[in-house]
Amino acid sequence: MSRSIRKKHLLAGLATAGVLGVGIAAPTMAFAADGGTPTPSAGSTTTNGDARQKVADRQGKFADKLAKELGVPTDKVTAALKKLRDEHKADRPQRPSAEDRQARLKERLDQAVKDGKLTQEQADAITKADEAGVFPGGPGGP
């Protein structure tokens, strides 16, 4: 009796470790695939407006220094930098929608179950955790 209980505990521990491993690896791989950069959390010390103001101030100082170095009016440098920023933003791929991201996660989990890397119960637990907002970005991503 004692031996079967230990075996159950071992299997439960391995299943838990597998779910935790996938739970940590899946969002990390998804984040790396998105090529995103981390954003400040809601609990950060600066508000969104403060952060934007700091960025704008820093960019203004940069434009002033660059204009002086090149001997060009500051407004011309500022306009050129804005144009380059807009072009760069247009070149970036759009982030997938929440539905697309969840569909891709479901496909990857189904494949992992098919390959024997996960059980259906583990895949269901990961899906439930994603829907509950356990993974970074909450349900459906950022």
BELKAKA-V631345 format. One line per field, one symbol per residue. ss: DSSP state (H for helix, E for strand, - for the rest). burial: # if it has 9 or more other ideal C-beta (glycine too) atoms within 8 Angstrom, else .. A space follows every 10 residues. Layout:
BEGIN
ss->???
burial->???
END
This chain:
BEGIN
ss->-HHHHHHHHH HHHHHHHHHH HHHHHHHHHH HHHH------ -------HHH HHHHHHHHHH HHHHHHHHHH ---HHHHHHH HHHHHHHHHH H------HHH HHHHHHHHHH HHHHH----H HHHHHHHHHH H--------- --
burial->.......... ....#..##. .##..##..# #......... .......... #..#....## .###.##... ...#.###.. #......... .......... ##.###.### .##....#.. .##.###.## ....#....# #.
END
